[in-house]
């Protein structure tokens, strides 16, 4: 991806609606290692999560997330990185958002 494409993608992402506050953002060592190995920008995944793009979750979990945004429940997104998955979980009280691997849950 060239610099112009990256800037266009960032501009598009920043124009998406923020659906809920994230609180303090933290990440486990496993999540940080996966992001590094996959050369993935954590900020782009966090932005997707906050704008209601839940990644690869089953339809019933996506529906629950939509409900949770309005009703103040926990929100879980799941994004593939290579052969692995990264979860992003925002707590019900919106005090924190954690990036972690499923096996770290």
Legacy VTK file of the C-alpha trace (Angstrom):
# vtk DataFile Version 3.0
C-alpha trace
ASCII
DATASET POLYDATA
POINTS 105 float
0.000 0.000 0.000
1.415 3.393 -0.904
1.336 6.546 1.246
-1.657 8.034 -0.590
-3.675 4.816 -0.139
-2.783 4.686 3.550
-3.864 8.310 4.043
-7.155 7.678 2.213
-7.805 4.671 4.446
-7.033 6.716 7.574
-9.293 9.546 6.394
-12.113 7.072 5.729
-11.678 5.442 9.135
-11.624 8.762 10.984
-14.934 9.737 9.385
-16.733 6.695 10.849
-19.101 7.214 13.738
-17.878 6.581 17.261
-20.498 4.392 18.942
-19.193 4.261 22.544
-16.300 5.382 24.775
-13.345 3.028 25.206
-12.012 4.017 28.619
-8.399 3.095 29.289
-6.933 0.985 26.467
-4.676 -1.881 27.508
-3.154 -4.863 25.719
-1.770 -8.187 26.840
1.771 -9.217 25.903
0.320 -11.868 23.584
-1.794 -9.297 21.752
1.158 -6.950 21.355
3.318 -9.780 20.001
0.611 -10.795 17.498
0.167 -7.207 16.290
3.937 -6.926 15.875
4.254 -10.253 14.008
1.359 -9.336 11.727
2.564 -5.737 11.243
-0.952 -4.588 12.155
-1.709 -1.117 13.484
-3.678 -1.552 16.703
-5.273 1.881 16.283
-7.032 0.789 13.094
-8.578 -2.237 14.821
-9.579 -0.176 17.846
-11.247 2.338 15.524
-13.145 -0.456 13.758
-14.291 -1.793 17.138
-15.403 1.634 18.358
-17.300 2.348 15.141
-19.338 -0.879 15.297
-17.329 -3.094 12.928
-17.188 -6.204 15.091
-14.904 -8.137 12.737
-15.518 -11.857 12.472
-18.064 -12.656 15.163
-21.109 -14.881 14.715
-24.319 -13.027 13.767
-25.817 -13.537 17.216
-22.729 -11.963 18.830
-22.921 -9.015 16.420
-26.565 -8.527 17.427
-25.588 -8.711 21.091
-22.874 -6.097 20.504
-25.385 -3.779 18.820
-27.704 -4.234 21.803
-24.793 -3.702 24.206
-23.817 -0.369 22.657
-27.255 1.004 23.506
-27.758 -0.796 26.820
-24.301 -0.582 28.361
-23.174 -4.213 28.252
-19.762 -5.659 27.397
-18.709 -5.466 23.730
-16.479 -8.035 22.003
-14.901 -7.816 18.561
-12.725 -10.438 16.884
-10.248 -9.744 14.085
-8.143 -12.266 12.177
-4.422 -11.608 12.002
-2.780 -14.263 9.875
-3.817 -17.627 11.305
-4.584 -16.104 14.700
-7.320 -13.914 16.205
-7.218 -10.760 18.226
-10.096 -9.938 20.528
-10.998 -6.431 21.624
-13.279 -6.235 24.654
-14.794 -3.054 26.055
-16.150 -3.457 29.582
-19.804 -2.799 30.318
-19.000 0.299 32.384
-16.772 1.579 29.534
-13.877 1.977 31.982
-11.466 -0.016 29.827
-10.891 -1.740 26.527
-8.524 -4.701 26.320
-6.737 -6.184 23.320
-6.024 -9.862 23.950
-5.767 -13.298 22.415
-8.752 -15.642 22.951
-6.586 -18.029 24.984
-5.702 -15.143 27.330
-9.344 -14.586 28.268
LINES 1 106
105 0 1 2 3 4 5 6 7 8 9 10 11 12 13 14 15 16 17 18 19 20 21 22 23 24 25 26 27 28 29 30 31 32 33 34 35 36 37 38 39 40 41 42 43 44 45 46 47 48 49 50 51 52 53 54 55 56 57 58 59 60 61 62 63 64 65 66 67 68 69 70 71 72 73 74 75 76 77 78 79 80 81 82 83 84 85 86 87 88 89 90 91 92 93 94 95 96 97 98 99 100 101 102 103 104
